Amino acid sequence: MQVGQIEITPLLDARFRLDGGAMFGVVPKPLWERRAPADDRNRIAMSVRPLLVRTGGANVLIDAGIGDKMSAKETEIYAIDRAQHLDLSLAAAGLTARDIDVVIASHLHFDHAGGFTTVVDDVLVPRFARARYVIRRGEWEDAMHPHERNRASYFAENYAPLERAGVVDFMDADGEVVPGVSVWRTSGHTRHHQAIRIESGGRTAVFVADLMPTTAHVDPAWIMGYDLYPMDTLAAKKTLIAEALAGEYVIVFEHDPVVAAGVLRQDGTRLAVEALI
């Protein structure tokens, strides 16, 4: 779809499942299960949708999915299905991994950064050989020094090889990465989690990553139990929602199993998503 002169294409790297209670935090199950039915292990269906952004001057990839390095045990725990994966999605868009110029990380959890690297001849290498990887420095530091609460989501093999290969550009503040594509720190899910804004021709799209992982999370108080700083999530969501309603932003959902992108609408006292893709 077009955002002014910029083309955005939600891709697909995998489908997987996470615990519904963890995905909705303090929201009672009878409420969240109406929107996201759980399986017999209390897991809800989710997608992994990186975003391809073609500016005319660069092919930009935002996040890169789970990738192909997960163990059999991890694949079973998360019910990972990669029958459709990033290489196939890129091919459908007429590209290969070598065509990507810039990769932007919303954050470095395994379901967002797993596809940043791959194994070639038993060596971990950058998956996108020509690309520069743009990563917020604070997120990098947290990922390289995980603690008891977040270490289950940070796998160094997904990002440490990038620095060794000399392909990382660290960002210390909000700002533009390439013309029309900028990042801003939301905090919340991780301390340095960031969202990505695409602007062109008076239109705006926002890749919200784990600020609003699915359409069920557009309500301000529906916040993941995984979030390390939930009050930061709440504040960032309220600010973005006000802007999105006023500006008719296209919201790109990374983890919704059905809706890849939509526009927020006020439906009486609650928010709704008008699906576009």
Long-range contacts (C-beta under 8 A, 24 or more apart in sequence): 1-250, 1-261, 1-276, 1-277, 2-203, 3-198, 3-199, 3-200, 3-201, 3-203, 3-204, 3-205, 3-250, 4-180, 4-199, 4-200, 4-201, 4-202, 4-203, 5-55, 5-56, 5-180, 5-200, 5-201, 6-53, 6-54, 6-55, 6-56, 6-180, 6-181, 6-198, 6-200, 7-53, 7-54, 8-51, 8-52, 8-53, 8-54, 8-198, 8-205, 8-250, 8-252, 8-261, 9-51, 9-52, 9-53, 9-54, 9-93, 10-49, 10-50, 10-51, 10-52, 10-252, 10-260, 10-261, 10-277, 11-49, 11-50, 11-51, 11-52, 11-65, 11-86, 11-89, 11-90, 11-93, 12-47, 12-48, 12-49, 12-84, 12-85, 12-86, 12-89, 13-48, 13-49, 13-50, 13-64, 13-65, 13-66, 13-67, 13-82, 13-85, 13-86, 13-89, 13-115, 14-47, 14-48, 14-65, 14-66, 14-80, 14-81, 14-82, 14-84, 14-85, 15-45, 15-46, 15-47, 15-48, 15-80, 15-81, 15-84, 15-257, 16-46, 16-47, 16-48, 16-66, 16-78, 16-79, 16-80, 16-81, 16-111, 17-41, 17-43, 17-44, 17-45, 17-46, 17-78, 17-79, 18-43, 18-44, 18-46, 18-78, 19-43, 19-44, 20-44, 21-225, 22-224, 22-225, 22-226, 23-213, 23-214, 23-224, 23-225, 23-226, 24-216, 24-222, 24-224, 24-225, 25-222, 25-223, 25-224, 25-225, 25-227, 25-230, 26-223, 26-225, 27-221, 27-222, 32-216, 32-222, 35-215, 35-216, 36-214, 36-216, 43-79, 45-257, 46-213, 46-214, 46-255, 46-256, 46-257, 47-254, 47-255, 47-256, 47-257, 47-260, 48-111, 48-254, 48-255, 49-252, 49-253, 49-254, 49-255, 49-256, 49-260, 50-86, 50-89, 50-115, 50-254, 51-196, 51-207, 51-252, 51-254, 52-89, 52-90, 52-93, 52-95, 53-181, 53-198, 55-178, 55-179, 55-180, 55-181, 57-178, 57-179, 58-101, 58-102, 58-178, 59-95, 59-99, 59-100, 59-101, 59-102, 60-100, 60-101, 60-102, 60-103, 60-104, 60-177, 60-178, 60-181, 61-100, 61-102, 61-103, 61-104, 61-128, 61-131, 62-103, 62-104, 62-106, 62-196, 62-207, 63-104, 63-105, 63-106, 63-112, 63-113, 63-115, 63-207, 63-209, 63-254, 64-103, 64-112, 64-113, 64-114, 64-115, 64-116, 64-127, 64-128, 65-111, 65-112, 65-114, 65-115, 66-110, 66-111, 66-114, 66-115, 67-114, 67-115, 67-116, 67-117, 67-118, 67-127, 67-158, 68-115, 68-118, 68-119, 69-114, 69-117, 69-118, 69-119, 69-155, 69-157, 69-158, 70-110, 70-114, 86-115, 97-127, 97-128, 97-129, 98-128, 98-129, 98-130, 99-130, 100-128, 100-130, 100-131, 101-130, 101-131, 101-132, 102-131, 102-132, 102-133, 102-134, 102-177, 102-178, 103-128, 103-131, 103-132, 103-133, 103-134, 104-134, 104-177, 104-181, 104-183, 104-196, 105-133, 105-134, 105-135, 105-136, 105-139, 105-159, 106-193, 106-194, 106-195, 106-196, 106-207, 106-209, 106-210, 106-254, 107-136, 107-139, 107-143, 107-189, 107-190, 107-192, 107-193, 107-194, 107-209, 107-210, 108-135, 108-139, 108-140, 108-143, 108-154, 108-158, 108-159, 109-153, 109-154, 109-190, 109-210, 110-153, 110-154, 110-155, 110-158, 111-255, 112-209, 112-210, 112-254, 113-158, 113-159, 114-155, 114-158, 116-158, 116-159, 116-162, 117-157, 117-158, 117-159, 117-161, 117-162, 124-157, 124-161, 125-161, 125-165, 126-161, 126-162, 126-165, 126-167, 131-167, 132-167, 132-168, 132-169, 133-162, 133-167, 133-168, 133-169, 134-168, 134-169, 134-171, 134-177, 134-183, 135-159, 135-162, 135-168, 135-169, 135-170, 135-171, 136-170, 136-171, 136-172, 136-183, 136-185, 136-192, 136-194, 137-170, 137-171, 137-172, 137-192, 138-172, 138-185, 138-191, 138-192, 139-190, 139-191, 139-192, 139-193, 139-194, 140-168, 140-170, 142-190, 142-191, 142-192, 149-228, 150-190, 150-228, 153-226, 186-211, 186-232, 186-233, 186-236, 186-240, 187-229, 187-232, 187-233, 187-236, 188-223, 188-227, 188-228, 188-229, 188-230, 188-232, 188-233, 188-234, 188-236, 189-224, 189-226, 189-227, 189-228, 189-229, 189-233, 190-228, 190-229, 191-228, 191-229, 195-236, 195-240, 203-250, 204-247, 204-249, 204-250, 205-249, 205-250, 205-251, 205-252, 205-261, 206-240, 206-244, 206-249, 206-250, 206-251, 206-252, 207-252, 207-254, 208-240, 208-251, 208-252, 208-253, 208-254, 209-254, 210-254, 210-255, 211-236, 211-237, 211-240, 212-237, 212-251, 212-253, 213-253, 213-254, 213-255, 213-256, 214-253, 214-255, 214-256, 214-257, 215-253, 215-256, 215-258, 215-259, 215-262, 215-273, 216-256, 218-251, 218-264, 218-271, 218-272, 218-273, 219-270, 219-271, 241-271, 250-276
